[in-house]
């Protein structure tokens, strides 16, 4: 043991909003892996709005932050906003990124996630930086420690103070996180024995990567303060030497073990989502001809979650390429099933029955390849829903979430099925759980919409209308969500909003009516279908 200390460098913030990422360390903005070229002033303007979000910035405040006390006329600022909009592909009439509030100022539209917060340097004992160096290199002689094709991860022991029962709790929580993340089936997880050869504390992630042959490293600590406990966890890409995610969780010590399962679910859900996002971005950097099966799968996922007909075509192409390279991968066939499911649900294809059949067959193939992979059961549960097989849908989606309780889209999909079945209390609970597990998910619009529409079916029309207004203002929201918003506004008596929703809906899908709604959302309770018929009669009077 030594009294020397090692300072952890202060990281720069990375902001995510809609489909964009702003990296303050690089002074750069990205859409996926593609950098968006921005002049210095346009970047500074966007950074100021992102940093202030969700607050609105007045003209003078924005001029102070961007032009630093130089005289800036409203015309100059308006021109710079216009240039920034053009670079981002934003529409002033239907803004996705930048909102101008006449006479008041400017505001970023989408919610912002800070993936890596600046923090004061911390000092930790230098001894905690040591790994299993005492073993020397002989124990790993002859072992191939190159990175596997599957994303690899190690959960290092969580640090705590030197109180024995606190250390016991830290070891137990570490073990629970390891066990739960192994259940995701998508990660190569380093076993407990090797992970615990590293002492609790902060380690050089590059050195951990070299010694264990992993890309992703999770570290953290637990602090006990009187009646409270604070858990901090950090995920790093050890190969690139950068932190991807950090989060803090607090609970009272008296409810420690009751909260433990929820904390494990939240940590594992966040880690899984961040690794998936990182893998998709890495796949985007590779030339299509050089993609391996895993990278092709993640390239397909990136297009799949852009929710456009053209992107579904590309997603299918990449998934099929992945399947040719690895025909035993259940995830690839689950992805293909999702593509056909969306084409049927959004009626992109004129052959809706054929799309449903393909979604079902591909989901069955996924499950047959690995019955313990939650993605296959998720895809099969959704396919059963399209076929009108409610009990089978609920059974498969329940199995998917049992296999991986941190599977946010699985929790959402189970809630979606429960909404159709008429159990609105359960669907609201699952929608909330999905959002808690993945607050910045590309399906956030749907999770919010699920909660809102379940409230409408339960009779809380006004709150439902508020949530659906939030839902359809988010990226990726499609015409079926706009139909939900129109129904909720009609039921709440919000005539102007309902009329606006209906105009937007009919522009996207001319002639849309109650029959189209119930084909997309086959509600099982007669009282709920009557509610929809009533809402569309009101909408017809408003047209």
C-alpha positions as CSV (number, residue, x, y, z in Angstrom):
1,X,0.0,0.0,0.0
2,X,1.2,3.5,-0.8
3,X,0.1,7.1,-0.1
4,X,0.6,8.1,-3.7
5,X,-2.4,9.2,-5.6
6,X,-3.4,9.2,-9.3
7,X,-5.8,11.8,-10.8
8,X,-8.5,10.7,-13.1
9,X,-8.6,13.2,-16.0
10,X,-11.7,15.4,-16.5
11,X,-13.8,14.1,-19.5
12,X,-15.7,16.3,-21.9
13,X,-19.5,16.1,-22.2
14,X,-21.2,14.2,-25.0
15,X,-24.8,15.2,-25.7
16,X,-27.4,13.0,-27.5
17,X,-30.7,14.5,-28.9
18,X,-33.0,13.0,-31.6
19,X,-30.7,11.3,-34.0
20,X,-27.7,13.6,-33.4
21,X,-24.7,13.5,-31.1
22,X,-22.7,16.6,-30.1
23,X,-19.2,15.8,-28.9
24,X,-17.9,18.8,-26.9
25,X,-14.4,17.4,-26.7
26,X,-14.1,17.2,-30.5
27,X,-16.3,20.3,-31.2
28,X,-18.2,18.0,-33.6
29,X,-21.7,17.0,-34.4
30,X,-22.6,13.5,-35.8
31,X,-25.6,11.8,-37.3
32,X,-24.8,8.1,-36.7
33,X,-21.2,7.8,-37.6
34,X,-21.3,10.6,-40.2
35,X,-19.9,14.0,-39.1
36,X,-22.0,17.0,-40.0
37,X,-19.7,19.8,-41.2
38,X,-20.6,23.0,-39.3
39,X,-18.9,26.4,-39.4
40,X,-17.5,27.5,-36.1
41,X,-20.3,29.9,-35.3
42,X,-23.0,27.4,-36.2
43,X,-21.4,24.8,-33.9
44,X,-21.2,27.3,-31.1
45,X,-24.8,28.3,-31.6
46,X,-26.0,24.7,-31.5
47,X,-23.8,23.9,-28.5
48,X,-25.3,26.8,-26.5
49,X,-28.8,25.7,-27.2
50,X,-28.0,22.0,-26.4
51,X,-26.2,23.0,-23.2
52,X,-29.2,25.2,-22.1
53,X,-31.9,22.6,-23.0
54,X,-34.7,22.4,-22.2
55,X,-34.5,26.2,-21.3
56,X,-35.2,28.9,-23.9
57,X,-32.4,31.3,-24.6
58,X,-33.3,35.0,-25.3
59,X,-31.6,36.9,-28.1
60,X,-29.2,38.7,-25.8
61,X,-28.2,35.6,-23.9
62,X,-27.5,33.7,-27.0
63,X,-25.5,36.5,-28.5
64,X,-23.5,36.7,-25.3
65,X,-22.6,33.0,-25.3
66,X,-21.9,32.7,-29.0
67,X,-20.6,36.1,-30.1
68,X,-19.1,37.0,-26.7
69,X,-20.4,40.6,-26.3
70,X,-20.0,41.6,-29.9
71,X,-23.0,43.5,-31.4
72,X,-25.3,41.0,-33.0
73,X,-28.5,42.1,-34.8
74,X,-31.7,40.0,-34.8
75,X,-31.2,39.6,-38.6
76,X,-27.7,38.2,-38.1
77,X,-28.9,35.7,-35.5
78,X,-31.9,34.7,-37.7
79,X,-29.5,34.1,-40.6
80,X,-27.3,31.9,-38.5
81,X,-30.3,29.9,-37.2
82,X,-31.3,29.4,-40.9
83,X,-27.8,28.2,-41.8
84,X,-27.8,25.8,-38.9
85,X,-31.2,24.5,-39.8
86,X,-30.0,23.9,-43.4
87,X,-27.0,22.0,-42.2
88,X,-29.1,19.8,-39.9
89,X,-31.9,19.2,-42.4
90,X,-34.4,21.0,-40.1
91,X,-37.7,22.5,-41.4
92,X,-38.8,25.9,-40.0
93,X,-42.4,25.0,-40.6
94,X,-42.2,21.7,-38.8
95,X,-39.1,22.0,-36.6
96,X,-37.4,18.8,-35.4
97,X,-34.3,20.4,-33.8
98,X,-34.6,24.2,-33.4
99,X,-37.6,26.2,-32.3
100,X,-38.0,30.0,-32.6
101,X,-40.4,31.5,-30.1
102,X,-41.3,34.8,-31.5
103,X,-40.4,37.7,-29.3
104,X,-38.8,35.4,-26.7
105,X,-35.9,33.5,-28.0
106,X,-34.7,30.1,-29.2
107,X,-34.9,26.6,-27.9
108,X,-33.8,23.0,-28.7
109,X,-36.8,20.8,-29.5
110,X,-35.8,17.3,-28.5
111,X,-34.8,16.2,-25.0
112,X,-31.1,16.0,-24.4
113,X,-29.1,13.2,-22.8
114,X,-25.7,13.9,-21.3
115,X,-23.8,10.7,-21.8
116,X,-20.6,11.8,-20.1
117,X,-20.7,14.6,-17.6
118,X,-17.7,16.7,-16.7
119,X,-16.6,15.9,-13.2
120,X,-13.9,17.1,-10.9
121,X,-10.8,15.0,-10.9
122,X,-10.8,12.3,-8.2
123,X,-7.8,11.0,-6.4
124,X,-7.6,7.3,-5.7
125,X,-4.9,5.2,-4.2
126,X,-2.3,4.2,-6.8
127,X,-2.5,0.6,-5.5
128,X,-6.1,0.4,-6.8
129,X,-4.7,0.7,-10.3
130,X,-3.0,-2.6,-10.1
131,X,-4.5,-5.6,-11.8
132,X,-3.5,-9.3,-11.6
133,X,0.1,-8.3,-12.4
134,X,1.5,-10.5,-9.6
135,X,0.5,-13.6,-11.7
136,X,2.8,-12.5,-14.5
137,X,2.1,-13.5,-18.1
138,X,2.5,-17.3,-17.5
139,X,-1.1,-17.9,-16.7
140,X,-2.3,-16.6,-20.0
141,X,0.4,-18.2,-22.1
142,X,-1.1,-20.0,-25.1
143,X,-4.6,-18.2,-24.7
144,X,-5.9,-16.2,-27.7
145,X,-6.8,-12.9,-26.1
146,X,-7.7,-11.2,-29.4
147,X,-11.2,-9.5,-29.3
148,X,-14.0,-12.0,-30.2
149,X,-16.5,-11.1,-32.9
150,X,-19.2,-10.9,-30.3
151,X,-18.9,-7.8,-28.1
152,X,-17.0,-8.6,-25.0
153,X,-17.4,-7.2,-21.5
154,X,-16.0,-7.5,-18.0
155,X,-17.8,-6.3,-14.8
156,X,-15.0,-5.4,-12.4
157,X,-15.6,-5.7,-8.6
158,X,-17.4,-2.6,-7.3
159,X,-15.4,-0.7,-4.8
160,X,-16.6,0.3,-1.3
161,X,-15.2,1.4,2.1
162,X,-13.4,-1.1,4.3
163,X,-16.4,-2.1,6.4
164,X,-16.8,-5.9,6.0
165,X,-20.5,-6.1,5.4
166,X,-20.3,-3.2,2.9
167,X,-17.6,-5.1,1.0
168,X,-19.8,-8.2,1.1
169,X,-22.7,-6.2,-0.4
170,X,-20.4,-4.8,-3.1
171,X,-19.3,-8.2,-4.1
172,X,-22.8,-9.5,-4.2
173,X,-24.1,-6.7,-6.3
174,X,-21.2,-7.2,-8.7
175,X,-22.1,-10.9,-9.0
176,X,-25.7,-10.0,-9.7
177,X,-24.8,-7.6,-12.4
178,X,-22.6,-10.2,-14.1
179,X,-25.3,-12.9,-13.9
180,X,-28.0,-10.6,-15.3
181,X,-25.9,-9.3,-18.1
182,X,-25.0,-12.8,-19.2
183,X,-28.7,-13.4,-19.6
184,X,-28.9,-10.9,-22.4
185,X,-27.2,-13.6,-24.7
186,X,-25.7,-10.9,-26.8
187,X,-22.4,-10.3,-24.9
188,X,-19.3,-12.4,-24.3
189,X,-19.0,-11.9,-20.5
190,X,-15.7,-12.6,-18.7
191,X,-16.3,-15.0,-15.9
192,X,-16.4,-14.1,-12.2
193,X,-13.0,-15.7,-11.4
194,X,-11.1,-13.6,-13.9
195,X,-13.0,-10.4,-13.1
196,X,-12.4,-10.7,-9.4
197,X,-8.6,-11.2,-10.0
198,X,-8.7,-7.3,-10.2
199,X,-8.9,-5.7,-6.8
200,X,-11.9,-3.3,-6.2
201,X,-11.0,0.2,-7.3
202,X,-10.3,2.2,-10.5
203,X,-8.2,0.5,-13.2
204,X,-6.6,1.6,-16.5
205,X,-9.2,0.2,-18.9
206,X,-6.7,-0.3,-21.7
207,X,-4.7,-2.5,-19.4
208,X,-7.8,-4.5,-18.4
209,X,-8.6,-4.9,-22.1
210,X,-5.0,-6.2,-22.8
211,X,-5.1,-8.7,-20.0
212,X,-8.6,-10.1,-20.5
213,X,-9.2,-9.6,-24.3
214,X,-12.3,-7.4,-23.9
215,X,-13.6,-4.3,-25.5
216,X,-16.0,-3.0,-22.8
217,X,-15.2,-2.5,-19.1
218,X,-17.6,-1.7,-16.3
219,X,-16.3,-0.2,-13.0
220,X,-18.0,1.5,-10.1
221,X,-18.2,2.1,-6.4
222,X,-20.7,2.1,-3.6
223,X,-20.7,4.9,-0.9
224,X,-22.5,4.5,2.4
225,X,-23.6,7.7,4.1
226,X,-25.6,7.3,7.2
227,X,-29.0,5.9,6.2
228,X,-28.4,6.3,2.5
229,X,-26.4,4.4,-0.1
230,X,-25.1,5.7,-3.5
231,X,-24.0,3.4,-6.3
232,X,-22.0,4.8,-9.2
233,X,-21.3,2.8,-12.4
234,X,-19.2,3.6,-15.5
235,X,-19.0,1.9,-18.8
236,X,-15.9,2.4,-21.1
237,X,-14.8,1.3,-24.5
238,X,-11.4,0.1,-23.4
239,X,-10.0,-0.3,-27.0
240,X,-10.8,3.4,-27.8
241,X,-10.1,4.5,-24.2
242,X,-13.3,6.5,-23.8
243,X,-16.2,6.5,-21.4
244,X,-19.5,5.7,-22.9
245,X,-21.9,5.9,-19.9
246,X,-22.0,6.9,-16.3
247,X,-24.9,6.9,-13.8
248,X,-25.6,7.2,-10.1
249,X,-28.3,5.4,-8.1
250,X,-29.4,6.1,-4.6
251,X,-31.5,4.3,-2.1
252,X,-32.0,4.0,1.7
253,X,-30.0,1.3,3.5
254,X,-33.1,0.1,5.2
255,X,-34.6,-0.9,1.8
256,X,-31.3,-2.0,0.4
257,X,-32.2,-5.6,-0.6
258,X,-35.7,-4.7,-1.9
259,X,-34.1,-2.1,-4.2
260,X,-31.2,-4.3,-5.4
261,X,-33.1,-6.1,-8.1
262,X,-34.4,-2.9,-9.6
263,X,-30.9,-1.3,-9.5
264,X,-29.4,-4.4,-11.2
265,X,-32.1,-4.2,-13.9
266,X,-31.4,-0.5,-14.5
267,X,-27.7,-0.9,-14.7
268,X,-27.8,-3.9,-17.0
269,X,-30.5,-2.2,-19.2
270,X,-28.3,0.9,-19.6
271,X,-25.2,-1.1,-20.3
272,X,-26.9,-3.3,-22.9
273,X,-28.4,-0.2,-24.7
274,X,-25.0,1.6,-24.7
275,X,-23.1,-1.4,-26.1
276,X,-25.7,-1.9,-28.8
277,X,-25.4,1.8,-29.8
278,X,-21.7,1.6,-29.8
279,X,-21.7,-1.5,-31.9
280,X,-24.0,0.1,-34.4
281,X,-21.8,3.1,-34.7
282,X,-18.7,0.9,-35.2
283,X,-20.5,-1.1,-37.9
284,X,-21.4,2.2,-39.8
285,X,-17.6,2.9,-40.2
286,X,-17.0,-0.4,-42.1
287,X,-17.4,-0.8,-45.8
288,X,-20.4,-3.0,-46.6
289,X,-18.3,-5.5,-48.5
290,X,-16.0,-6.0,-45.4
291,X,-18.8,-6.5,-42.8
292,X,-18.7,-9.6,-40.7
293,X,-22.0,-11.2,-39.5
294,X,-22.1,-9.3,-36.2
295,X,-21.4,-5.9,-37.8
296,X,-23.9,-6.5,-40.6
297,X,-26.5,-7.3,-37.9
298,X,-25.8,-4.0,-36.1
299,X,-25.8,-2.1,-39.4
300,X,-29.2,-3.6,-40.0
301,X,-30.4,-2.5,-36.6
302,X,-29.3,1.1,-37.2
303,X,-31.5,1.3,-40.3
304,X,-34.3,-0.6,-38.7
305,X,-34.7,2.0,-36.0
306,X,-34.9,4.9,-38.5
307,X,-38.5,3.8,-39.3
308,X,-38.7,4.7,-43.0
309,X,-39.6,2.4,-45.9
310,X,-36.1,2.9,-47.5
311,X,-34.4,2.1,-44.3
312,X,-36.4,-1.1,-43.9
313,X,-35.1,-2.1,-47.3
314,X,-31.5,-1.5,-46.2
315,X,-32.1,-3.2,-42.8
316,X,-33.4,-6.3,-44.6
317,X,-30.4,-6.3,-46.9
318,X,-27.9,-6.1,-44.0
319,X,-29.8,-8.8,-42.0
320,X,-29.9,-11.1,-44.9
321,X,-26.1,-10.5,-45.4
322,X,-25.6,-11.4,-41.7
323,X,-27.7,-14.5,-42.1
324,X,-25.6,-15.7,-45.0
325,X,-22.5,-15.3,-43.0
326,X,-23.9,-16.8,-39.8
327,X,-27.1,-18.8,-40.5
328,X,-27.2,-19.9,-36.8
329,X,-27.7,-16.4,-35.4
330,X,-31.2,-16.1,-33.8
331,X,-30.9,-12.3,-33.5
332,X,-30.6,-11.8,-37.2
333,X,-33.9,-13.7,-37.9
334,X,-35.6,-11.7,-35.1
335,X,-34.4,-8.5,-36.8
336,X,-35.8,-9.7,-40.2
337,X,-39.1,-10.6,-38.4
338,X,-39.3,-7.0,-37.0
339,X,-38.8,-5.5,-40.5
340,X,-41.7,-7.5,-41.9
341,X,-43.8,-6.7,-38.8
342,X,-43.3,-3.0,-39.3
343,X,-44.2,-3.3,-43.0
344,X,-47.5,-4.9,-42.0
345,X,-48.2,-2.6,-39.1
346,X,-47.5,0.5,-41.1
347,X,-49.1,-1.0,-44.2
348,X,-46.0,-0.2,-46.3
349,X,-46.4,-3.3,-48.3
350,X,-49.6,-4.0,-50.3
351,X,-49.3,-7.6,-49.2
352,X,-50.1,-7.3,-45.5
353,X,-51.0,-10.9,-45.0
354,X,-47.8,-12.0,-46.7
355,X,-45.7,-9.7,-44.4
356,X,-47.5,-11.1,-41.3
357,X,-46.7,-14.6,-42.5
358,X,-43.1,-13.8,-43.1
359,X,-42.8,-12.0,-39.7
360,X,-44.2,-15.1,-38.0
361,X,-42.0,-17.7,-39.9
362,X,-38.8,-15.7,-39.3
363,X,-39.6,-15.4,-35.6
364,X,-40.2,-19.2,-35.4
365,X,-36.8,-19.7,-37.0
366,X,-35.2,-17.4,-34.5
367,X,-36.7,-19.3,-31.6
368,X,-35.7,-22.7,-33.1
369,X,-32.1,-21.6,-33.3
370,X,-31.9,-20.7,-29.6
371,X,-34.9,-21.0,-27.3
372,X,-33.1,-19.1,-24.6
373,X,-32.6,-15.9,-26.6
374,X,-35.2,-13.3,-25.6
375,X,-35.2,-11.6,-29.0
376,X,-36.7,-14.6,-30.7
377,X,-39.6,-14.8,-28.2
378,X,-40.1,-11.1,-28.5
379,X,-40.3,-11.3,-32.3
380,X,-42.7,-14.3,-32.0
381,X,-44.9,-12.5,-29.5
382,X,-45.3,-9.5,-31.7
383,X,-46.1,-11.8,-34.7
384,X,-48.8,-13.6,-32.7
385,X,-50.3,-10.1,-32.0
386,X,-50.5,-9.3,-35.7
387,X,-52.2,-12.7,-36.2
388,X,-54.8,-11.8,-33.5
389,X,-53.5,-14.6,-31.2
390,X,-53.6,-12.7,-27.9
391,X,-52.9,-15.4,-25.4
392,X,-50.0,-16.8,-27.5
393,X,-48.6,-13.2,-27.8
394,X,-48.8,-12.6,-24.1
395,X,-47.1,-15.9,-23.3
396,X,-44.2,-15.3,-25.7
397,X,-43.6,-11.7,-24.6
398,X,-43.7,-12.7,-21.0
399,X,-41.1,-15.4,-21.6
400,X,-38.9,-12.8,-23.4
401,X,-39.0,-10.5,-20.4
402,X,-38.5,-13.4,-18.0
403,X,-35.3,-14.4,-19.9
404,X,-34.0,-10.8,-19.7
405,X,-35.9,-8.5,-17.3
406,X,-33.6,-5.6,-18.5
407,X,-35.0,-5.9,-22.1
408,X,-36.7,-2.5,-22.4
409,X,-38.3,-3.2,-25.8
410,X,-39.5,-6.5,-24.5
411,X,-41.2,-4.8,-21.5
412,X,-42.7,-2.2,-23.9
413,X,-44.0,-4.9,-26.3
414,X,-45.6,-6.9,-23.4
415,X,-47.3,-3.7,-22.3
416,X,-48.5,-3.1,-25.8
417,X,-50.1,-6.5,-25.9
418,X,-51.6,-6.0,-22.4
419,X,-53.2,-2.7,-23.7
420,X,-54.9,-4.7,-26.5
421,X,-56.0,-7.3,-24.0
422,X,-57.6,-4.6,-21.9
423,X,-55.3,-4.7,-18.8
424,X,-54.6,-0.9,-18.8
425,X,-53.1,-0.9,-15.3
426,X,-50.5,-3.5,-16.3
427,X,-49.7,-1.8,-19.7
428,X,-49.1,1.5,-17.9
429,X,-46.8,-0.2,-15.4
430,X,-44.8,-1.9,-18.2
431,X,-44.6,1.3,-20.3
432,X,-43.1,3.1,-17.3
433,X,-40.7,0.3,-16.7
434,X,-39.5,0.3,-20.3
435,X,-38.8,4.0,-20.2
436,X,-37.0,3.7,-16.9
437,X,-34.8,1.0,-18.4
438,X,-34.1,2.9,-21.6
439,X,-34.9,6.7,-21.2
440,X,-33.4,7.6,-24.6
441,X,-34.6,4.7,-26.6
442,X,-35.4,5.2,-30.3
443,X,-38.9,3.7,-29.4
444,X,-39.5,6.4,-26.7
445,X,-42.3,7.9,-28.8
446,X,-44.1,4.5,-28.7
447,X,-43.5,4.0,-24.9
448,X,-45.0,7.4,-24.1
449,X,-47.8,6.8,-26.5
450,X,-48.6,3.4,-24.9
451,X,-48.9,5.0,-21.5
452,X,-51.0,7.8,-22.9
453,X,-53.4,5.6,-24.8
454,X,-53.8,3.1,-21.9
455,X,-54.9,6.1,-19.8
456,X,-57.4,7.0,-22.5
457,X,-58.8,3.5,-22.4
458,X,-59.0,3.9,-18.6
459,X,-61.0,7.1,-18.9
460,X,-58.3,9.8,-18.2
461,X,-58.7,11.5,-21.6
462,X,-57.0,14.8,-20.8
463,X,-53.8,13.3,-19.4
464,X,-53.8,10.9,-22.3
465,X,-54.0,13.7,-24.8
466,X,-51.0,15.5,-23.2
467,X,-48.9,12.4,-23.4
468,X,-49.8,11.7,-27.0
469,X,-49.0,15.3,-27.9
470,X,-45.5,14.6,-26.5
471,X,-45.3,11.3,-28.3
472,X,-46.0,12.6,-31.8
473,X,-43.6,15.5,-31.3
474,X,-40.7,13.0,-30.9
475,X,-38.5,11.5,-33.6
476,X,-39.8,8.4,-35.4
477,X,-43.5,8.9,-34.5
478,X,-45.6,7.5,-37.4
479,X,-49.2,8.0,-38.6
480,X,-50.7,5.4,-36.3
481,X,-49.4,7.4,-33.3
482,X,-50.9,10.5,-34.8
483,X,-54.2,8.6,-35.0
484,X,-53.9,7.8,-31.3
485,X,-53.3,11.5,-30.6
486,X,-56.4,12.4,-32.6
487,X,-58.5,9.9,-30.8
488,X,-57.3,11.2,-27.4
489,X,-57.9,14.8,-28.3
490,X,-61.3,14.0,-29.6
491,X,-62.3,12.2,-26.4
492,X,-60.9,15.0,-24.3
493,X,-62.9,17.6,-26.2
494,X,-59.7,19.4,-27.4
495,X,-61.3,20.3,-30.8
496,X,-58.6,22.5,-32.2
497,X,-55.8,19.9,-31.3
498,X,-58.0,17.1,-32.6
499,X,-58.6,18.9,-35.9
500,X,-54.8,19.5,-36.2
501,X,-54.1,15.8,-35.5
502,X,-56.7,14.7,-38.1
503,X,-55.2,17.0,-40.8
504,X,-51.7,15.6,-40.2
505,X,-53.1,12.0,-40.1
506,X,-55.1,12.3,-43.4
507,X,-52.1,14.0,-45.1
508,X,-50.0,10.9,-44.3
509,X,-52.8,8.3,-44.8
510,X,-55.8,9.7,-46.8
511,X,-59.2,8.1,-45.8
512,X,-57.9,6.8,-42.5
513,X,-60.8,5.8,-40.2
514,X,-61.9,3.7,-37.3
515,X,-61.5,0.4,-39.3
516,X,-57.9,1.3,-40.1
517,X,-57.3,2.1,-36.4
518,X,-58.7,-1.2,-35.2
519,X,-56.7,-3.1,-37.8
520,X,-53.5,-1.6,-36.4
521,X,-54.7,-1.8,-32.8
522,X,-57.0,-4.9,-32.4
523,X,-58.5,-4.0,-29.1
524,X,-60.1,-7.0,-27.4
525,X,-62.7,-5.3,-25.1
526,X,-66.0,-4.3,-26.7
527,X,-66.1,-1.1,-24.6
528,X,-62.8,-0.1,-26.0
529,X,-63.8,-0.6,-29.6
530,X,-67.0,1.4,-29.0
531,X,-64.8,4.2,-27.6
532,X,-62.8,4.3,-30.8
533,X,-65.9,4.4,-32.9
534,X,-67.2,7.3,-30.9
535,X,-63.9,9.2,-31.2
536,X,-63.9,8.8,-35.0
537,X,-67.5,10.0,-35.2
538,X,-66.4,13.2,-33.3
539,X,-63.4,13.5,-35.6
540,X,-65.6,13.2,-38.7
541,X,-67.8,16.1,-37.4
542,X,-64.6,18.2,-36.9
543,X,-63.2,17.6,-40.4
